[in-house]
Amino acid sequence: MAYQYVHVETYTRKPKLVKGTKDQLNSVQQVFEEAQRYLHYCKHIENPRAPVPVLSHGAIPISELQALHDRRCCEIRETVTASSGKSYTRRLRSDAPTLYTEVHSHPIAAREFLADPNKHQPVINRWANLALKDFRKRMPPGIQFAAAFHLDEANVHMHILALNMNDPRLDANKLHAGKVAAADYRASHEKPRTLSSLPKPELLPKPKKPKKPRPSKNRVTQKKNMAKHERALAEWEKACARAEAANAKKLEAWKKENGRHLHAARKKRKEKNPEKEAFDAGMIRFQDRYYEAVGRPCGLLRKGPGHERLTTKQYAARKASAKARAEEQVANLRFETKLEVKEQALEAQATALAEKENRLAAEYIAMKKKEAEVREREKALASREKEVEDRERSIKGKEERAGAVQKRVEAISLGLELIRRDQLHWVVGNDGRGGRLVAGPRGGPERPLPLKLHARLSPAMSLLEILLKIIAEIIEDALHEHRRAIARDAQALAECRQKLDLPEDPVVAAIFQRNDPGERFEV
């Protein structure tokens, strides 16, 4: 086995020139489409092969991750405060880092793997699983990532592409170990002093552009003026070109001289850039962690032979030792795996029992809850039934009262009708007290009330008795007044006859001499 290799980088949507090249540009789109092996981004590969997608550990397809990235970038709006103090909203800058990538390479050559996949597949699978587990542990929560194997270059390697979804600007620098370390240093320290450049050369000013002549009424003059203006413009453009060429030479010479000046100043400066040191320290810690999590278990070395100036034999011995340690670790891992399998089986049984107990407890609770609901429903139903019974009793009572009122109304109506037809009257007792209802006309033979008539009049009997008593009293009073008037007239007649010495009238005498006190006339 050889040494480990892992490379991390961030990319922006805006194409950026690769350091040390003249025409190689990297961007988010280029990284996505190269990972998917689009031909226009795979010109450096002789025979491109389709990538092998990784859909474990929470990874999604690269195409879905690209669509998610583009959609999220279109949705982002950030508020910016201008130098004037005014705030405005704008889209996400195109040069903002939004994609984080990792490239993990294995020492097994791609042609060796393709020649005998069955032999190398377990090794590659274990290495990839460890790398993905370590990646998930290092990443903050809320990220989305995709992964794929490439088998069309020198070594078997795996690309991991990730988005920092929890960040409002999809800031990929917050996932980069070195850039996070440099940012932490910047946040806790003052800005380091920068090297001063040489002053820029004084550039030649551009000549003034000739003014367009005023239009003339004379066509010949107008034509001459325009021809003269065109010649002046041509001369002006040549002068501008000469000035730009001279300025470009001056700037080119200044860049070279300034580069030599800055290079010499960097050599003279004793202290190193602290941010660069923090970046390097962060990346060293990242590589050390990767070695403990992935490299050592897979039999990979932390550093290559050139770093420690090892001879071929020393490097081979170190690789053999690392391989032996890895094989021993694999054997131990297999033994531990068997124990873990047994433990997992016991844990699975315990989990199943716990789940069964939880399920039974949940069912018992649900049953108790259902019983309580049934009791509540029964109580509600009993209360409802009681309300219905009370309402029925109330309605029945109202109906009974209404029936009684109806019978009383009918009895009153019948009694009034009988009184109106003089078929019912009240007879006072002989002693002047009490009395009784009598059927038939007043002054006729007295007849007791028939039983059927008495039953029909019984609901209003008391009212009818009171009414007939009042009527009888009214009639009696009227008769008494009438008798008194007759008695006065008879007395006056008797006095007249006495004065005239006429004999007594028997009729008048009879009026005053009645035996019945009730029929006797009193003056």
C-alpha positions as CSV (number, residue, x, y, z in Angstrom):
1,M,0.0,0.0,0.0
2,A,1.1,3.6,-0.6
3,Y,0.3,6.9,1.2
4,Q,-3.1,8.5,1.6
5,Y,-4.4,11.2,-0.7
6,V,-7.3,13.6,0.0
7,H,-7.8,17.0,-1.5
8,V,-10.5,19.6,-0.5
9,E,-11.5,22.7,-2.4
10,T,-14.4,25.3,-2.8
11,Y,-15.8,26.7,-6.0
12,T,-17.8,29.6,-7.1
13,R,-20.3,30.0,-10.0
14,K,-18.1,32.6,-11.6
15,P,-15.2,30.9,-13.6
16,K,-11.9,31.3,-11.9
17,L,-8.4,30.9,-13.4
18,V,-6.5,28.0,-12.0
19,K,-3.2,29.1,-10.4
20,G,-0.2,28.3,-12.7
21,T,-2.3,28.0,-15.9
22,K,-3.3,30.4,-18.6
23,D,-6.6,29.0,-19.9
24,Q,-7.9,26.5,-17.3
25,L,-10.9,27.8,-15.6
26,N,-12.8,26.2,-12.7
27,S,-16.5,26.9,-11.7
28,V,-19.4,25.1,-10.0
29,Q,-20.9,24.1,-13.3
30,Q,-17.5,22.7,-14.6
31,V,-17.1,20.7,-11.4
32,F,-20.6,19.3,-11.4
33,E,-20.5,18.3,-15.1
34,E,-16.9,16.9,-15.0
35,A,-18.0,14.7,-12.0
36,Q,-20.9,13.5,-14.3
37,R,-18.4,13.0,-17.1
38,Y,-19.9,15.5,-19.6
39,L,-17.7,15.2,-22.7
40,H,-17.0,19.0,-23.1
41,Y,-15.5,19.0,-19.6
42,C,-13.5,15.7,-19.9
43,K,-11.1,16.5,-22.7
44,H,-8.2,15.7,-20.4
45,I,-9.4,12.0,-20.1
46,E,-8.6,9.7,-23.1
47,N,-11.5,7.3,-22.6
48,P,-14.2,8.7,-20.2
49,R,-16.3,6.2,-18.4
50,A,-19.7,6.8,-16.7
51,P,-19.2,7.5,-12.9
52,V,-20.3,4.9,-10.4
53,P,-22.8,6.7,-8.1
54,V,-22.7,6.3,-4.3
55,L,-26.1,6.4,-2.7
56,S,-25.3,5.3,0.8
57,H,-24.7,7.3,4.1
58,G,-27.3,9.9,3.0
59,A,-25.8,10.8,-0.4
60,I,-28.1,11.8,-3.3
61,P,-27.4,11.8,-7.1
62,I,-25.1,14.5,-8.5
63,S,-27.8,15.8,-10.9
64,E,-30.2,16.3,-8.0
65,L,-27.5,18.1,-6.0
66,Q,-26.8,20.4,-8.9
67,A,-30.5,21.2,-9.4
68,L,-30.8,21.9,-5.6
69,H,-27.7,24.2,-5.8
70,D,-29.0,26.2,-8.8
71,R,-32.5,26.6,-7.3
72,R,-31.1,27.7,-3.9
73,C,-28.8,30.2,-5.5
74,C,-31.7,31.7,-7.4
75,E,-33.8,32.0,-4.2
76,I,-31.1,33.7,-2.0
77,R,-31.5,37.4,-1.4
78,E,-29.1,39.3,0.8
79,T,-29.4,42.8,2.3
80,V,-26.4,45.0,1.8
81,T,-25.7,48.4,3.4
82,A,-24.1,50.9,1.0
83,S,-21.5,53.5,2.0
84,S,-24.2,56.1,2.0
85,G,-26.0,54.2,4.7
86,K,-28.9,53.0,2.6
87,S,-29.8,49.3,2.5
88,Y,-30.8,47.4,-0.5
89,T,-31.5,43.7,-1.5
90,R,-29.5,41.9,-4.2
91,R,-29.0,38.4,-5.5
92,L,-26.1,36.2,-4.2
93,R,-22.8,37.3,-5.7
94,S,-21.5,35.1,-8.5
95,D,-18.0,34.9,-6.9
96,A,-19.4,33.6,-3.6
97,P,-18.1,30.1,-2.8
98,T,-21.2,27.8,-2.8
99,L,-19.8,24.3,-3.5
100,Y,-17.4,22.2,-1.3
101,T,-15.6,19.2,-2.8
102,E,-13.3,16.4,-1.6
103,V,-11.3,14.1,-3.8
104,H,-10.3,10.8,-2.1
105,S,-7.8,8.7,-4.1
106,H,-6.7,5.1,-3.4
107,P,-3.3,3.7,-4.4
108,I,-4.9,0.8,-6.4
109,A,-4.7,1.7,-10.1
110,A,-7.9,1.9,-12.1
111,R,-6.7,-0.7,-14.7
112,E,-5.8,-3.1,-11.9
113,F,-9.3,-2.7,-10.4
114,L,-11.0,-3.2,-13.7
115,A,-8.9,-6.3,-14.5
116,D,-10.0,-8.1,-11.3
117,P,-12.9,-6.3,-9.6
118,N,-13.8,-9.2,-7.3
119,K,-10.3,-9.1,-5.7
120,H,-10.2,-5.3,-5.1
121,Q,-13.8,-4.6,-4.4
122,P,-13.8,-5.4,-0.6
123,V,-10.7,-3.2,-0.1
124,I,-12.3,-0.3,-2.1
125,N,-15.6,-0.7,-0.3
126,R,-14.1,-0.6,3.2
127,W,-11.9,2.4,2.3
128,A,-14.9,4.3,0.8
129,N,-17.2,3.5,3.8
130,L,-14.5,4.8,6.2
131,A,-14.0,7.9,4.2
132,L,-17.8,8.6,4.0
133,K,-18.3,8.0,7.7
134,D,-15.4,10.4,8.5
135,F,-16.9,12.9,6.1
136,R,-20.3,12.8,7.8
137,K,-18.7,13.2,11.3
138,R,-16.6,16.2,10.1
139,M,-19.6,18.0,8.5
140,P,-22.1,20.2,10.4
141,P,-25.8,19.1,10.4
142,G,-28.0,20.1,7.5
143,I,-25.6,19.5,4.6
144,Q,-26.6,17.8,1.3
145,F,-24.0,15.9,-0.6
146,A,-23.4,13.5,-3.5
147,A,-20.6,11.1,-4.2
148,A,-19.3,9.1,-7.2
149,F,-16.4,6.8,-8.1
150,H,-14.3,7.4,-11.2
151,L,-12.5,4.5,-12.9
152,D,-11.2,6.3,-16.0
153,E,-8.0,8.0,-14.6
154,A,-4.8,6.7,-13.1
155,N,-6.1,5.7,-9.7
156,V,-9.5,4.7,-8.3
157,H,-10.8,7.9,-6.7
158,M,-14.0,9.2,-5.2
159,H,-15.5,12.7,-5.5
160,I,-17.7,14.1,-2.7
161,L,-19.6,17.3,-3.5
162,A,-21.5,19.1,-0.7
163,L,-23.7,22.1,0.0
164,N,-23.9,24.0,3.3
165,M,-27.7,24.2,3.3
166,N,-28.1,25.6,6.8
167,D,-26.1,28.7,5.8
168,P,-28.1,31.6,4.3
169,R,-25.4,32.2,1.7
170,L,-24.5,28.5,1.1
171,D,-21.0,29.5,2.3
172,A,-18.8,26.5,1.3
173,N,-15.7,28.0,3.1
174,K,-17.4,27.1,6.4
175,L,-16.9,23.4,5.5
176,H,-13.2,23.8,4.5
177,A,-10.9,22.9,7.4
178,G,-8.1,25.2,6.5
179,K,-10.3,28.2,5.6
180,V,-12.3,27.7,8.9
181,A,-9.0,27.8,10.8
182,A,-7.9,31.0,9.0
183,A,-11.3,32.6,9.6
184,D,-11.1,31.8,13.3
185,Y,-7.7,33.4,13.4
186,R,-8.9,36.6,11.6
187,A,-11.8,36.9,14.0
188,S,-9.6,36.8,17.1
189,H,-6.6,38.8,15.8
190,E,-5.9,42.1,14.1
191,K,-5.3,42.2,10.4
192,P,-1.6,41.5,9.6
193,R,0.5,44.1,8.0
194,T,0.7,43.7,4.2
195,L,3.6,44.3,1.9
196,S,3.7,47.6,0.1
197,S,3.9,47.6,-3.7
198,L,5.9,49.9,-5.8
199,P,4.1,53.0,-7.0
200,K,2.3,52.6,-10.3
201,P,3.9,54.4,-13.2
202,E,2.3,57.7,-14.5
203,L,0.3,56.8,-17.5
204,L,0.0,58.9,-20.7
205,P,-3.4,60.7,-20.9
206,K,-5.6,60.1,-23.9
207,P,-5.9,63.0,-26.4
208,K,-9.2,64.8,-26.6
209,K,-11.7,63.6,-29.1
210,P,-12.3,66.0,-31.9
211,K,-15.7,67.7,-31.9
212,K,-18.2,67.1,-34.6
213,P,-18.6,70.1,-36.9
214,R,-21.8,72.1,-37.0
215,P,-24.1,71.3,-39.9
216,S,-23.8,73.8,-42.9
217,K,-26.5,74.8,-45.3
218,N,-24.0,74.5,-48.1
219,R,-23.6,70.8,-49.1
220,V,-20.1,71.3,-50.5
221,T,-19.0,72.9,-47.2
222,Q,-20.8,70.2,-45.2
223,K,-19.0,67.5,-47.2
224,K,-15.6,69.1,-46.7
225,N,-16.2,69.5,-42.9
226,M,-17.3,65.9,-42.5
227,A,-14.2,64.6,-44.5
228,K,-12.0,66.8,-42.3
229,H,-13.7,65.4,-39.1
230,E,-13.2,61.8,-40.2
231,R,-9.5,62.4,-40.8
232,A,-9.3,64.0,-37.4
233,L,-11.1,61.0,-35.8
234,A,-8.6,58.6,-37.5
235,E,-5.7,60.6,-36.2
236,W,-7.3,60.6,-32.7
237,E,-7.8,56.8,-32.7
238,K,-4.1,56.3,-33.8
239,A,-3.0,58.6,-31.0
240,C,-5.2,56.7,-28.5
241,A,-3.8,53.4,-29.7
242,R,-0.2,54.7,-29.3
243,A,-1.0,56.0,-25.8
244,E,-2.6,52.7,-24.8
245,A,0.3,50.7,-26.1
246,A,2.8,52.8,-24.2
247,N,0.7,52.6,-21.1
248,A,0.5,48.8,-21.5
249,K,4.3,48.5,-21.8
250,K,4.7,50.7,-18.7
251,L,2.2,48.5,-16.7
252,E,3.9,45.3,-17.9
253,A,7.3,46.6,-16.8
254,W,5.8,47.7,-13.5
255,K,4.2,44.3,-12.9
256,K,7.5,42.5,-13.4
257,E,9.5,45.0,-11.3
258,N,6.8,45.0,-8.6
259,G,6.8,41.1,-8.6
260,R,10.5,41.1,-8.0
261,H,10.2,43.7,-5.3
262,L,7.5,41.8,-3.4
263,H,9.4,38.5,-3.8
264,A,12.5,40.1,-2.3
265,A,10.4,41.6,0.5
266,R,8.8,38.3,1.3
267,K,12.3,36.7,1.6
268,K,13.5,39.5,3.8
269,R,10.4,39.3,6.1
270,K,11.2,37.0,8.9
271,E,7.7,36.3,10.2
272,K,5.3,34.2,8.1
273,N,1.8,35.2,7.3
274,P,-0.2,34.2,10.4
275,E,-3.4,33.5,8.5
276,K,-1.4,31.2,6.2
277,E,0.1,29.5,9.2
278,A,-3.4,29.0,10.7
279,F,-4.6,27.6,7.3
280,D,-1.6,25.2,7.1
281,A,-2.1,24.1,10.7
282,G,-5.8,23.4,10.1
283,M,-5.0,21.3,7.0
284,I,-2.4,19.4,8.9
285,R,-4.9,18.6,11.6
286,F,-7.4,17.6,8.9
287,Q,-4.8,15.2,7.3
288,D,-3.9,13.7,10.8
289,R,-7.5,13.1,11.6
290,Y,-8.1,11.6,8.1
291,Y,-5.1,9.3,8.7
292,E,-6.5,8.0,12.0
293,A,-10.0,7.6,10.7
294,V,-9.3,6.2,7.2
295,G,-5.6,5.9,6.3
296,R,-4.3,3.8,9.2
297,P,-7.3,1.3,9.1
298,C,-6.8,0.9,5.4
299,G,-3.0,0.4,5.6
300,L,-2.1,3.8,4.0
301,L,0.8,5.9,5.1
302,R,0.4,9.4,6.4
303,K,3.3,10.8,4.3
304,G,5.0,9.9,1.0
305,P,8.7,8.9,0.6
306,G,9.7,12.4,-0.6
307,H,8.6,14.1,2.6
308,E,11.1,12.2,4.8
309,R,13.7,11.5,2.0
310,L,13.3,7.7,2.4
311,T,15.2,5.2,0.2
312,T,13.2,2.7,-1.9
313,K,13.9,-0.1,0.6
314,Q,12.9,2.0,3.6
315,Y,9.7,3.1,1.8
316,A,8.9,-0.5,0.8
317,A,9.5,-1.7,4.4
318,R,7.3,1.0,5.7
319,K,4.5,0.1,3.2
320,A,4.8,-3.6,4.1
321,S,4.6,-2.7,7.8
322,A,1.5,-0.6,7.2
323,K,0.0,-3.4,5.2
324,A,0.7,-5.9,7.9
325,R,-0.8,-3.6,10.5
326,A,-3.9,-3.1,8.3
327,E,-4.3,-6.9,7.8
328,E,-3.9,-7.4,11.5
329,Q,-6.4,-4.7,12.1
330,V,-8.8,-6.3,9.6
331,A,-8.5,-9.7,11.3
332,N,-9.1,-8.0,14.7
333,L,-12.0,-6.2,13.1
334,R,-13.5,-9.4,11.8
335,F,-13.3,-11.0,15.3
336,E,-14.7,-7.8,16.8
337,T,-17.3,-7.9,14.0
338,K,-18.4,-11.4,15.1
339,L,-18.7,-10.3,18.6
340,E,-20.6,-7.2,17.5
341,V,-22.9,-9.3,15.4
342,K,-23.7,-11.4,18.5
343,E,-24.1,-8.3,20.6
344,Q,-26.3,-6.7,17.9
345,A,-28.4,-9.9,17.8
346,L,-28.8,-9.7,21.6
347,E,-29.5,-6.0,21.3
348,A,-32.0,-6.7,18.6
349,Q,-33.8,-9.3,20.8
350,A,-33.8,-6.8,23.7
351,T,-35.0,-4.1,21.4
352,A,-37.7,-6.4,20.1
353,L,-38.8,-7.2,23.6
354,A,-38.7,-3.6,24.6
355,E,-40.7,-2.7,21.5
356,K,-43.2,-5.4,22.3
357,E,-43.5,-4.1,25.9
358,N,-43.8,-0.6,24.7
359,R,-46.4,-1.8,22.2
360,L,-48.4,-3.6,24.9
361,A,-48.1,-0.7,27.2
362,A,-49.3,1.6,24.4
363,E,-52.2,-0.8,23.7
364,Y,-53.0,-0.9,27.4
365,I,-52.9,2.9,27.6
366,A,-55.0,3.1,24.4
367,M,-57.5,0.6,25.9
368,K,-57.7,2.6,29.2
369,K,-58.1,5.7,27.2
370,K,-60.8,4.1,25.1
371,E,-62.6,2.8,28.2
372,A,-62.4,6.3,29.7
373,E,-63.8,7.7,26.4
374,V,-66.6,5.1,26.5
375,R,-67.4,6.0,30.1
376,E,-67.5,9.7,29.2
377,R,-69.8,8.8,26.2
378,E,-72.0,6.8,28.5
379,K,-72.2,9.7,31.0
380,A,-72.9,12.1,28.2
381,L,-75.6,9.7,26.8
382,A,-77.2,9.2,30.3
383,S,-77.2,13.0,30.7
384,R,-78.7,13.4,27.2
385,E,-81.3,10.7,28.0
386,K,-82.1,12.6,31.3
387,E,-82.5,15.8,29.4
388,V,-84.7,14.1,26.9
389,E,-86.9,12.6,29.7
390,D,-87.1,16.0,31.4
391,R,-88.0,17.6,28.2
392,E,-90.6,14.9,27.5
393,R,-92.0,15.4,31.0
394,S,-92.1,19.1,30.4
395,I,-93.8,18.7,27.1
396,K,-96.2,16.2,28.6
397,G,-97.0,18.7,31.4
398,K,-97.4,21.5,28.9
399,E,-99.7,19.2,26.8
400,E,-101.7,18.3,30.0
401,R,-102.0,22.0,31.0
402,A,-102.9,22.9,27.4
403,G,-105.6,20.1,27.4
404,A,-106.9,21.3,30.7
405,V,-107.0,24.9,29.4
406,Q,-108.7,23.6,26.3
407,K,-111.3,21.7,28.3
408,R,-111.8,24.8,30.5
409,V,-112.2,27.0,27.5
410,E,-114.7,24.6,26.0
411,A,-116.5,24.4,29.4
412,I,-116.7,28.2,29.6
413,S,-117.9,28.5,26.0
414,L,-120.6,25.9,26.7
415,G,-121.6,27.6,30.0
416,L,-121.8,31.0,28.3
417,E,-123.9,29.6,25.5
418,L,-126.3,28.0,28.0
419,I,-126.5,31.2,30.0
420,R,-127.1,33.2,26.8
421,R,-130.0,30.8,25.9
422,D,-131.3,31.0,29.5
423,Q,-130.8,27.3,30.0
424,L,-128.6,27.7,33.1
425,H,-129.1,29.9,36.2
426,W,-128.3,30.1,39.9
427,V,-130.9,29.6,42.5
428,V,-130.2,31.0,46.0
429,G,-131.0,28.9,49.0
430,N,-134.1,29.4,51.2
431,D,-132.0,30.8,54.0
432,G,-130.4,33.4,51.6
433,R,-127.1,31.6,51.7
434,G,-125.5,29.2,49.3
435,G,-127.3,28.1,46.2
436,R,-127.2,25.7,43.3
437,L,-126.9,25.5,39.5
438,V,-130.2,24.7,37.9
439,A,-130.8,23.7,34.3
440,G,-133.7,25.2,32.4
441,P,-135.1,28.8,32.0
442,R,-135.5,31.2,34.9
443,G,-138.9,31.0,36.4
444,G,-139.5,27.5,35.0
445,P,-139.5,24.2,36.8
446,E,-136.1,23.5,38.5
447,R,-134.2,20.5,37.1
448,P,-130.8,19.3,38.3
449,L,-127.9,19.3,35.9
450,P,-127.5,16.2,33.9
451,L,-124.4,14.1,34.6
452,K,-123.0,14.5,31.1
453,L,-123.5,18.3,31.2
454,H,-122.1,18.5,34.7
455,A,-119.0,16.5,33.5
456,R,-118.5,18.9,30.5
457,L,-118.9,22.0,32.7
458,S,-116.9,20.7,35.7
459,P,-113.5,22.2,34.4
460,A,-115.1,25.7,34.7
461,M,-117.7,25.0,37.3
462,S,-116.3,27.5,39.9
463,L,-116.0,30.2,37.3
464,L,-119.5,29.6,36.0
465,E,-120.9,29.6,39.6
466,I,-119.2,33.0,40.3
467,L,-120.5,34.3,37.0
468,L,-124.1,33.1,37.6
469,K,-124.0,34.4,41.1
470,I,-123.1,37.8,39.8
471,I,-125.8,37.6,37.1
472,A,-128.4,36.5,39.8
473,E,-127.4,39.4,42.1
474,I,-127.7,41.8,39.2
475,I,-131.2,40.5,38.3
476,E,-132.3,40.5,41.9
477,D,-131.2,44.1,42.4
478,A,-133.0,45.0,39.2
479,L,-136.2,43.3,40.4
480,H,-136.0,44.9,43.8
481,E,-135.8,48.3,42.3
482,H,-138.7,47.5,40.0
483,R,-140.8,46.3,43.0
484,R,-140.0,49.5,44.9
485,A,-141.1,51.6,42.0
486,I,-144.4,49.6,41.8
487,A,-144.9,50.0,45.6
488,R,-144.5,53.7,45.4
489,D,-146.9,54.0,42.6
490,A,-149.4,51.7,44.5
491,Q,-149.0,53.8,47.6
492,A,-149.6,57.0,45.7
493,L,-152.7,55.4,44.1
494,A,-154.0,54.3,47.6
495,E,-153.6,57.8,49.0
496,C,-155.4,59.3,46.1
497,R,-158.3,56.9,46.5
498,Q,-158.4,57.6,50.2
499,K,-158.5,61.3,49.6
500,L,-161.3,60.9,47.1
501,D,-163.1,58.5,49.6
502,L,-163.0,55.7,47.2
503,P,-163.0,52.1,48.4
504,E,-159.6,50.3,48.7
505,D,-158.3,48.6,45.5
506,P,-158.0,44.9,46.0
507,V,-155.0,44.7,43.7
508,V,-153.1,47.3,45.5
509,A,-153.9,45.6,48.8
510,A,-152.7,42.3,47.4
511,I,-149.4,43.9,46.5
512,F,-148.7,45.0,50.1
513,Q,-150.1,41.9,51.7
514,R,-148.1,39.1,50.0
515,N,-147.0,36.3,52.2
516,D,-143.6,35.6,50.4
517,P,-141.1,38.2,51.7
518,G,-139.1,37.8,48.5
519,E,-142.1,38.8,46.4
520,R,-143.4,41.4,48.8
521,F,-143.2,45.0,47.6
522,E,-141.5,47.4,50.0
523,V,-141.5,51.2,49.7
